[in-house]
């Protein structure tokens, strides 16, 4: 969800105003995802690198997150959407941790739709944490490193109970993944749009889905193999 700062700068507004309008785009996108049959959506809300931003901006982002959770919990419950957090949970401010746990617990029973929030998330950090956990398991004798493959690695990832993404949408015209789900997105289709995140709406979401549906996903196979299967 990129482009909040540039959106605000273009309008002579403070960066936090861009983030506020970005939060509205989150609400629109979540609604559009559910209405268009998307069962799971993961939003890259705050990266491990974002701590390097000015403290006043980080504090404002945390306050916005807190307000979003307060305002949207009843909406998630009404729409039967499970909230799932991926990332280094315990490094977030205590009041955010409390709010997240409350929201996760209140929506835990829902199974048809999931909103995953990537908070204090970084794919490289995720891999490091997974390797540490596997090393501890191997030392305890519960894992044989010689038999390790991706399927046996998955339980140690932050996304251990989520499927790998089919589609990654990157807004604002930037053409990179920025440390987002690098392992999980290995075979995801990637859609880049110049639209800044605060302007992203259902029409843009549908355009991404239409583009995705036109692609052929081969997973290393040839087109002829897919036709024969």
N, C-alpha and C positions, 0 to 999 in steps of 0.2 A: 504494500500500500504506500506508494512513493509519490511525492510531489506536493505534500502539504506546505512545506516552507516556501517553495517557488510560487505556489498558488497565492499565498499571502503576500509575498514580495511584489508580485505583479499588480496587486491591488493596494499597495502601500499600507498593508496591515501587519501587525505583529505576528510572528511565527505561530504563537499559540492559537491565534484565530484560525489559521490554516488547519491546525490539529483539531480544533472544535468542529470545523466543517467536515474534516475527514471522518470524525466520529459519526456524523450524519450519513456519510457514504457507507460506513459499516452497516448501519441499520438498513439502508436501501439494498445493499448487496446480500445481506443475510436473508431478507425477505424474498429477493429475486431468486436466490439459490433454492430456497425451499419451494417456491412456486414453480420452478423449472425442473424439479425432480432431482436436484443435487442433494445427496444424502449427507455428505460430509464436506465441510469447508474449513480450511485452515487459514487464519489471518496472521500475518507476520506483524505483530503489534509493537514489539520492543526487542531489539537485538542486544547481545552482550556488548557490542560496540557502542550502542547508544548511550551508555553511561559516560562516554567521553564528551557528550554535549554539555553546554553550560548548565550548572546546577538549577538555575531558575527554570529552564526549559524541562529538565528531567522531572523536577517537582511538579510542574504544571501537567506534564504527561501522566504522572501517577494520579494526580487529582482528577484528571479527565477519565482515566480508567476506572477509578473508584466511582465516579458519578455514573459512568456508563453501566457498570455492574448493578448499581442501585436502581437505575431507571429501567434496565432491560431484563432484570430477573423475572419479573412477572410476565413479560413478553415471551421469554424462553419457556417458562412453565406453560403458558397458554398454548404456545405452538408445539410443545412437547419436544424441545430441542435440548439435548444434553450439552453441558459446557465441559470442556476438557482442556486443561492447561498443559503445554509442553514447554520445557525449559528448566533453568535452574531456579526452581520455585522459591527455595529458602533464602535466596539473596535479595528478594524483593522486600520492600518495606513491610513491617509487621501488619499494618492495617490493611494493606493490599492482600497479603497472604490470608488474613482472616476473611476478607470479603470473597476472595476466590474460593476458599474452602467451603464457605457457606453456599455459594452459588453452585459449586460442583455437587455438593451433597443434595441440594434441593432439586437438581435435575438428573441425578444419577440413574434414575429408573427408566429414563427415556432411551429408546433403542433405534428409532427410525431415522432421526436426524441428529447430527453432532456439529457443534461449533467448537473447533479447536483454536485456542489462542496461543500463539507462540510468543512467550514473554520471557525476557532475559534468555533468549534463545540464540544459539549459533551452531551451525552444523559441525564445525571443527571442534567446538567445545563438547558437543554431543558425542562425537567419536571418542574423544579423550575420556569422557566419563564412562562410556561403554567399555573401553579397553581396560580401565581401572577395575570396573565391576567384574569383567571376565577374568582378569588376573587374580582377583580375590577368590572367585569361584573355583578357578583352577587350583589355587593353593589349598582350598578346602576340599578338593577332590570331587567336586560336583560337576565339573566340566573338563572334558578332554580337549586341550587346544588343538591336537592333531586332527580332530574331526570337525573343527569349526568351519562353518560356511555362513552365507548370508542369512539363511533361515534360522540358524541357531544364534546368530548375532542379534537378530531383531528384538528378542525379549529384553535386551539391555539398552535399547534405544529409548529416547523419551516418548517416541510414538509407538511403543510396543503393542498397543491394542488397536492401532489404526492402520488401515490399508495404505499402501504407497499411493501418492497422488497420481491421477490420470492427466490433470491439466494444471499448469502453473501460469498465472496471469501476472505480468509485471507492468505496472502503470508508469506514467511520466516520461516515456521515451527512453529510459535507461535499458540497456541490453545486457544485463548480467543478473545472476541469481543472488548475489550479496549474502552468501553464507546461509542460504535458506534450503533446508531439506536436501542437501547435496547427495546423500546416499539414496534417500527415498525417491528422489526425482530423477534417478538415472535414466528411466524410460518414460518419463512424463513428457507430454507435449507442452511446449512453451509458447506462450502468446504474449507478444509485446505490443503495447498500445501507447500512443503519445499523450493520452488523456491524463491529466493530473488527478490524483486520487480524490480530492474534494468534489470534482466534477463527474466522477464515475457513477453511472446509474444503471438501471435495468437494461436499457438499450445497449450499452457497452458490454454488459455481462452477457446478454444474448448473442452479441456479435462474436464474443470469445467462444461461446458454446457452439455457434454455427461453424466457426473456423475449425474447432476441434473435431466436429462431426464429419468434416470433409477430409480429414487426414487418414492415412492408412498406417496402422500401428503394427509393425512387423516383429519387434522383439528379436532382432538378429536374423530372422528368416527372410527368404525372398518372397516377392509378391506371388510367384508361381506356387510356392509352398502353401501360402495362405489360401489361394484359390482351390487347391487340391484337398485342403483339410475340411 
